Amino acid sequence: MIPVGAPLKDVLDATPKTAVTILTTITGTAWTSMGFSASWRKAVAASMVTGLTFHDLRGTAETRLAVA
């Protein structure tokens, strides 16, 4: 289990479960690695953020969870 704050827990509990993962495709299914990679690249390009990788985001999330 990953600890979450009460506001996020409330939202997650109220969200219909369509897959075993939190982030799903527009059809409600779990991502494939290739599908996630393609969508991630599009989101990064649209955001115009440079010099960061997906692993930077993951590391930041882990750090914030540990602090919380």
Stockholm file with secondary structure:
# STOCKHOLM 1.0

chainA/1-68         MIPVGAPLKDVLDATPKTAVTILTTITGTAWTSMGFSASWRKAVAASMVTGLTFHDLRGTAETRLAVA
#=GR chainA/1-68 SS CCCCCHHHHHHHHHSCCCSSSSSBCTTSCBCCHHHHHHHHHHHHHHHTCCSCCHHHHHHHHHHHHHHC
#=GC SS_cons        CCCCCHHHHHHHHHSCCCSSSSSBCTTSCBCCHHHHHHHHHHHHHHHTCCSCCHHHHHHHHHHHHHHC
//
